[in-house]
């Protein structure tokens, strides 16, 4: 992407569209920012192959449908000023549904894994992280507790169970993203800063993993079983990052979940907390399934061991990201307790 000036331009327009949405004063301005964001992401997705073209078409149709529903609901909301007898809760629910469809939350998630499967890792990372900022920011303005409770539980369960039978790493990351989205929505009902903190940690951990998948061109689980035969360090870096994304306690990925669990307990939402923790254990199971080949070391290695060629800069960056992911929970906990 960095070698293509047109894609760099579209990437900056994509960022601009999100900024317009987040800083908009009116719903019409927010809708306009979402449209700019959508129309600049489509050229970034197409990499002149059949899968990316199909993915970009699916993404465009879904997002266009969500944008049309959103615009319809915005017009209805403006009409409410002149017809006060019409209940505004209906329009709020329609707007929420359109925004959740844009962000890929369950049960509006049907397009997300299929689109992820056709994208490169860079575009997949943008879809999992940056493309969620604008819809989630707008969702935080219109929280309907009962409806959002259903979405949180549905996203957590769908993200956990959907990833169980996946062999594609991109689909696995997509279902993981749906599960994390449930946690972000749970954080959102408490405060703005909490869901932004969770989102920041999730973005960092997703970047760490995607950077490794991109460097070693990993797309399926069976490639992971056959990789890194001569580098045990690379295996442990990869799988520590995986377990951190799953939220295993010694790693930094547990910290945002810890804060959300604490807030759910303070809000006496024990049932929601139990459901989300159980679904997180299921996601940890399919992360551990990826780690079995490395941690148990109970498989035979090939006689044809080729030397692993890694750029020293990439290796050092992976090492640094893995170090932060693995050992910074203690430091962050100390800072959090001092504050």
N, C-alpha and C positions, 0 to 999 in steps of 0.2 A: 504493500500500500504506500510505503514511504517513497517509492520510486515513481509513483504515478501522481502527477500534479493535479489531475482532475479529481482523484480520490481524496487527496489532501483537502482540496476545496470543499468537496461534499462533506468531509468529516467535520470541518469547521462550521459549515452550515447546519449540520446535525446538532452540534453543540449549541449553536445560536438558537435553534428552534426550542431546545430544552430550556435555555435561559429565558426565552420570551415567555414560555408557559409558566415557569416558576415565578417570574416577576410580574405576571399580568395582573391588572386590576379588575378586569371583567372576564366573564366566562367565554365571551366571543374571542377575546385576545388570547386566552389560554388554548382554545380550540385552534386558532390560527398557528400558534407555536407548535402544537402537536402535528398539524398538517405539514409544516415546514420540516419538522423532524422526520416524519414518515417519508416524504418525497426525496429527502437527501440520503436516507438509509438504503433505499431501493438500489441506486447505482453502486453503492458500496458492497451490496450482497452479491451482485452478479459477477462471477469470475469466469465467464465464458465456458461453463460446463453445464451439463443437463441438470444435475442435482441442485446447483445453486440457482439456476433459472427457475426451477420448480419451487424451490424454497422461497425465492423472492416473490413469485406469483401468489403463493399461499399467504405469505406475510402481508402483501398488499391488499388482497381481498378481505382478509380478516380485519386489518386495521382500518380499511375503508368502511367496512360495515360498522365497526365501533365508532368511527368518526361521524358517520351518518346518524347513528342512534344518539350520540352525544349532542350533535347539532340540533336534532329534533327535540331532545329534552331541554336544551338551553332555550330554544324558542318557546317551548311550553312554559318554562319558568318565567320568561319575560311576559308572557301572556297572563300569568297569575297575578301580576300587578294590576291588571284591569278586570280580572274575574276572581276576586278573593274567595268565592265559595268553593273553588276547586282545591282539593288538598294538595299541599306542596310536597308531602312525603313521597307521593308516587313519582314525581319528577326527580327527586333526590335519589330514589332507588334506581331509576333508569340511568341517571348520570353515573352512579356508583357502578352499576353493571357494565356500562360502556368502558369505564376506566379500568375495571378489573379484567375485562376482556383484552384491553390493550396491554396490560401488564402480565397477563398469562396466569392469573390465579384460578384455582379450581372453583367451581366446575366449568369455567370458561377457558380451560387450559388446552383444549383438544388440538390446537394448531402449534403449540409451543415446541413439543419434542420433535414433530415432523419437520418444522422449519430449522431447528437446531441441527438435525441430521444432515441437511444439505449445505450447511455453512462451513467456512474455514474457521479455525480456532479463534482468530482475531475478531472476525465478525460475530462469532458465537459469544465471545467475551463481552462485546459491545451490547449484544441483545440481552445477555443475562444481567448486566450491571447498568450501564448508562441509560438504556432505553426504558428502564423501570423508574427513573428519577421523576420524570414529569407526571406520569399517571399516579404514582404514589403520593407526590406532593399535592395533587388535586384531590386525591382520595382523602387525605388527612383533613381537608376542609369540611367534609360531609360525612362524618362518622355516624352510621346508624348501628347502634350496639347489637341488636338482635340479628340483623342481616350480616354484620361483620363477624359475629360469633360463628355463624354457619360457614362463612367463607374461610375463616381461620381453621376450623376443624376439617373442612373439606380439602383445603390445600395441604394441611399436614398429612392427612391420611393418603391422599392421592399421590403426593410426592414420595411418601415412604413405600407404598405398595406398588406404584408404577415402576420404580427402579429395580424391583426384585428380579424381574425376568429379562433385563436388558443386557445385551452383549456389546452394544455400542457405547463408547465413553461419552460421546456428545449427548446421546439421549439420557444417559445416566446423570450427567451434569444438569440437563434440563429438568429432570424430575427432582434432583437435589435442590435446584433453584426454586421450584414450586413449593417444596417443603420449607425452605428458608423464607419464602414469601409469607407463609402462614405465621412464622415467628415475627416478621417485620410488622405485619398487621396487628399482631398482639402487642408489640412494642408501641405501635402508633396510637393505640387507645389510651396509653398512659401519658406520653409526652412526645413532642416533636424531636427533642434532642436524643431520646432513647432509640427511636427507629433510625435516625441518621447515624448514630453510633453503630448500631447493628449492621446497617447497610455498608458503612465504611469497612468494618471488619470482614464482612462477606466479600466485598470487592477485592480487598487485599488478598484473601485466601484463594479466591477464584483466579486472580491474576497469577499467583504463585503456581497453581496447578496448571493453568492453561499455558503458561510460559514453558513448563517442562513438557507437556504434551506436544506443543508446537516444535520445541527444539528436537525432540526425538521422533516426531511424526507418528505419534500414537493416536489411533482412532478406535481400536477395539480391544476387548479384554485379553484375547489370545496373544496380541502383540506384547502386552505387559508381562505375560508369563515367559516370553522368549527374549525379553530385553534385559540389559544390564548384567549379563552373566559375569563379566569381569570387573564390575564396579559395585560392590556391596554398598558403598557410600551413596551412590545415586539411587539405589533401591530404597534405602532408609529415608533419604531426603523426600522422595516422591510419596512414600507411604505415611510419613509423619505429617506431610501437608494434607493428605487425604483424611487422616484421622482428626486433624485439627479442623478441617471443614465440617466434619461430622459432629464436632463438639465434644470430643473426649476430654475429660477434666484436666489432665496435665498440660494440655496445649492451649494456645491463645484463643482458638475458636470456641472454647467453653465460656470465655468471659462475657460476650454479649448475651448468650443464653442464660448465664447465671443472673445477669441483671434483669432480664425479662421474667425469669422464674421468680425472682425476689419481688418484682412489681405485681405479678399475678397473685402471689401469696398475700401481699399487702391489700390487694383489691378483693380478696377472698374468692378468687375464681379458681377453686381447687380442681374442679372437673376438667376445665380447659387445660390447666397445667399438666394434669396426669395424662390426658390424651396426647398433648404435644410432646411430652417426655417419652411416652411409649413409641410414638411414631419416629422420634429421633433415634431411639434404640434400633428400630428397623433399618433406618438409613445407615447407622453405624454397622449393622450386619452386612449390608452389601458393600460398604467400604472395606470391611475386614475380609470379605471374600476376595477382593482384589489383592489384599495383603498376604493371604495365605501362602502363596508361592514364594514370597520373600521371607516372611517371618518364620515359617516352619522349616523352610529349606529342605523339603522332603521330596524333591524331584531331581531327576538326572540332568546334568548339564550336557550340552552338545559338545562333541569333540572339535567342532569347527568354531572355536572361539576367536572372533575377530576383535581387534583392539577398538575400544570405544573412542570415537573421535568427537571431542567436545571442545568448543571454543572456550579458552580459559576465562574470558570475560563472562560468558554465559554460565560457566560452572561456578564462578565466584558469586555471581548474582543469585543463582539457585541456592548456594550455601548460605548466603546472607538472609534471604527470604525464609529459608527453612529454619535458620537459627532464631529469627524473630518469632516465627510460628510456633516453635517448640518451647523456647525458654522464657518468653516475655510475660507469661501469665503472672508469675510471682511479682515482677516489677510493676505491672499494671494494677495488680491487686493492692500493692502497698500504696501506690499513688492514689487509687480510688478510696482507700480507707483513710488516708491523710486528708483528702478533700472533704 
